Amino acid sequence: MEADERSIYSQSSHIPGRVERLMVNFTGEYIKQGQIIAYI
């Protein structure tokens, strides 16, 4: 059984800094072009 991704509160970043707020909740969630996905 896999963990529910909506309850995981950490995300790796490939850039210097820290993700302050992640706007996408789970893998496979649909997003639109130009949509903000994270605040760094």
Phi, psi and omega in degrees: 000132180269154179290147175288111185298337180290344180257003178270130187248024176230150181211129177285148179240140179261015178228157177296137178128188182227137176286115181277322182211123180259124186266353179253132188266331185203159177298132179096355179292134181285137176231158180256155177301131180087354180290137176286128180251342179199152173251128183250000000 
